[in-house]
Amino acid sequence: MLDRSAPDAPPTLALTATEIAVLDRFVDDRPKARQTRLSHYLIKIARLDGYLARTSDPPPGNTVMWRGLSRLTDIALGAMLRGEVVGIESLNGGIPVPETADLGNG
């Protein structure tokens, strides 16, 4: 709905810094398509589910967006656990992520 009402809005309106970084890293941009608008990042989310984003394609639907968001969440959590994405503090409230966690086994 945000894409329809404010397509030129910044992506930080709906996405965290980690999600933006993950999308920039894992979803290739088309040549000369490097944009920083919310609508551009929503298409990237849909492409995680296989949306082709051809000029004749209708906008992605709810199911495609849901599956793309699900994959984005999984990828972002994996990147957070591995510590590879800048800005991962936004997912855990600013608490630094330890390299190893003591699970109390032993």
N, C-alpha and C positions, 0 to 999 in steps of 0.2 A: 504494500500500500504506500510505503514511503517513496518508492520509485515513481509511482504515478503522481503523487502530490508534490514531490520536490526532487526531480531527477538530477538537478545540479547540486544537490546537497553534498557536503563532505562525507566520506565514508565513515568517519569517526562518529557520526550520528547514530549508526546502527551496529558498527563493528568495533571490536577492541583492537589495540595496536598489534597484539599477537595474531589475531585473525587476518588483519591486513598484511602483515609480514608473511604469514603462511601462504596466503593467496598469491602474493607477489612472487614467492619462491616456487610454488608447485604448479601454478596454472600459467602457461605461456601466454604472453600477449601477442596479439596479431601485430604485424609490422606497423609501426607508426600509431599504435593504439594505446600507448602508455598514457593513461588518464588517471585523474585522482577524483573521480566523481563516484557517488554512491551507486548509480546505475551500472557503471563499469564493473564494480566489485560484485554486484548482484548477478551479473552475467557470469562472472568467474565462478561464483558459488554454483550456479546452474550447470556450468561446464564440468564441475566435479562429478555430476551424475550423468554426464554424457550429452548434455544439450549442445548442439552444434553451432548455434548462434549465426546461422546463415541469414542473409538479408531478407529472404522470403519466409523465414520461420516466425511463427507467432511468439509472443513473450512466454517465458517459462511459466508453467503452472505451479500450483501448490505442491503437488507430489514431487516434481523435479526439485523445487527449492528445498523441500523437507529433506530429501535424500542428500542433496548437496550440503545442507547445513549439518546433517549428521556426519558426513565424511569430514567436513571442515573441523568439527568438534573433535573427532578422533585424531586427526592429523595434528591439531593444535595441542591436544593433551600429550601426544607422543613427543612433540617438539619441546613442550614444557618439561617433561620428565627427563629428556635428554639434555636440556639446557641449550638448545641450538638457536632459539629465536630471541632476538632482542625485544625487550618489552614484555617478557613473560610474567613480570611482577603484577601486571594488570589482571591476570587470571587468579592469583592467589592473595590478593589484597596487599601487595607490597612486601610480603614475607619472602626472604631469599630462599631459593630451592636448594636443599642440601645435596651434595654429590652422592652420598650414600645414606640410606635411612636405616636406623637401628630398629628392627621390628620386634625386638625383645625375644628372639628365638634362642634360648640357651640359658 
